[in-house]
Amino acid sequence: MKPRERFAALSEGFDRKLLAPMISGAILNPVNSSIISVSLVPIGAAFGAPPTATAWLVSALYLATAVGQPVAGKLIDVHGPRRLFLGASVLVGLAGILGMLAPDLGVLIVARVLLGFGTCAGYPAAMRMIRDEAERTGKDSPTAVLTVLAMATQTIAVIGPPLGGLLIGLGGWRATLGVNIPFAILAFVLGARRIPATARKTTNRPNLDFLGMALFAGMLVSLLLFLMHPSATDWYLPLITVVAAIAFVLRELRSTEPFIDVRMLAGNRPLVATYARALLAYIVSYAFLYGYTQWLEDGRGLTAAQAGLIQLPVFATAVVVSGLTGRRKEVRAKLGAGALCQILACALMLVLWPESGIWLLVTIALIFGITQGLMSLALQNSVYHQADPDSIGTSAGLLRTFSYLGAIIASAAQGGFYGQHADTGGLHQLATFLLVMGGLLLLITLADRKLGRTTN
């Protein structure tokens, strides 16, 4: 059977014309998350900024996206994916232009914030389209489509560093921002031509819970600002977080059309456990993506292009692993194996030194590639099957929110352990912290017996 025929059989009637816009939108965030990893050092050199300052380029995108993803997901659940998808694509293009022209680090951070908001709609829109197609065809589990989406997002995330190294070599670090312009144009054109306008399921106009969204945003912003730079002088930020969280829960309990149905979420323990696993998994993944890459440049002395190439085995391994395991239903086994690989890779990071051979650097990348191929697919498919079908966009957005919260914690840990330079001592401290996170992930995965009944 040819690959196209095999996909058609596994996707069970899914409209294949939707694949291109789905993928073009969903990859915008991971490519911008990863491509910056090799740009931090040259950007810091260009503006005379230390790693603690350039870390805001990472944190700014995740701060905007962590807040914006579930909001975009809710709007997509209510209005359908088309309008949000197209508007977000335009914002990505504008952010790319601003980033290319940024005269200083402050403007560049603003561009990354816009980029964060612009990339919010792609993934929730893709999950909404998959769910809508499942309802249209009467087939609940389009395994091949979910696998393709996971492979696309994780592939582009790992391609980001070598692509960034290539772009820096050709046009400097500004090219890593400018690449968003053709990406945004492609996504807009594909979305305009192929994403259908979605009719509302009810004749009554839904009431959006703007107050709930505002309280949720205030809760996350104050929490993430504190996590970025924990300090006793910022004691008021955790206090704001707690007050906003209490107000948010009370608001959602009283709302007839809540932004996030906290009653349903509290009653869906498997979904909450999936979010917790996503948090721990992505703390390790993003600390590796940024912390390890910066050490390759600062501690090991590689160029940005060389550091990007060292990350290339992660891409190849992740694609192979996803392709081999995409049709297998053992979510618990995938998560357990992924956690074990994280632990092994972090243990190997403890023996790295500036003189370490390339073979060891590549070995670590290969092991992380296995983790990447297993974790992303298993977490995404868990949410697809555990979430309420009517709120799949919001639930998918929350998955990304917990992922970005993990990225923020990873960034804060990286800044704390590295200080002014990404040296080997800081790398070893970071690896020890990541070993603890990987161990917790393995424990809660093995302890969750309900995972055995969750299949993809």
Secondary structure, 3 states (H helix, E strand, C coil): CCHHHHHHHHHCCCCHHHHHHHHHHHCHHHHHHHHHHHCHHHHHHHHCCCHHHHHHHHHHHHHHHHHHHHHHHHHHHHHCHHHHHHHHHHHHHHHHHHHHHCCCHHHHHHHHHHHHHHCCCHHHHHHHHHHHHHHHHCCCCCHHHHHHHHHHHHHHHHHHHHHHHHHHHHHCCCHHHHCHHHHHHHHHHHHHHHCCCCCCCCCCCCCCCHHHHHHHHHHHHHHHHHHHCCCHHHCHHHHHHHHHHHHHHHHHHHCCCCCCCHHHHHHCHHHHHHHHHHHHHHHHHHHHHHHHHHHHHHCCCCCHHHHHHHCHHHHHHHHHHHHHHCCCCCHHHHHHHHHHHHHHHHHHHCCCCCCCCHHHHHHHHHHHHHHHHHHHHHHHHHHHHHCCHHHHHHHHHHHHHHHHHHHHHHHHHHHHHHCCCCCHHHHHHHHHHHHHHHHHHHHHHHHCHHHHHCCC
